[in-house]
């Protein structure tokens, strides 16, 4: 059974940093691209970041570019999101999600999602 | 950047009703579109991929159609458990979600 378990959320002051983790199990982690999607309270879904299966390529939304970095440790089956220079508008539930298709060059749809971890940026 | 606009933002319908949601892209995205369902307090769930393909295990009352810039998501006979917010998502140029359509059951 595919499982994705996020951790690392919490309360942080504006300008601070936080690192989220997503522990994956139930599939061959290093065969799949992964992504982060966030949802501000009462708002819709916003794609944040994508990382290729090898970790060699990353893509970030303009809203977080230069502040957030996704990475992965395939030996530990874990995905990370390093968040720096946090702002109030980064307050959201952060989901990690798996892209469908082992070894696919084109990453298209999210087929499995974690339960999310809440990040609150406030003074 | 490609923007996705869903309509309506919310709707209320009765059990058994046919429900239709539209999603419009700001440029041609071919059939590079997915639909997700998010129930209150839960993570999203993939329902439809590549505009019209039903994900395994998803009830057949859900369907999708369209290509280019205009897409439609339909629930043929609304059920109480379909209370949720539905999102479209394009993947031709990075990944973008629509703003969501909240479906309430009368």
Interface residues (C-beta under 8 A of the other chain):
Chain A: X35 X37 X44 X45 X46 X47 X50 X59 X61 X62 X95 X100 X106 X107 X108 X109 X110 X111 X113 X114 X115 X116
Chain B: X1 X32 X34 X36 X38 X43 X44 X45 X46 X49 X50 X55 X85 X87 X89 X91 X94 X95 X96 X97 X98 X99 X100
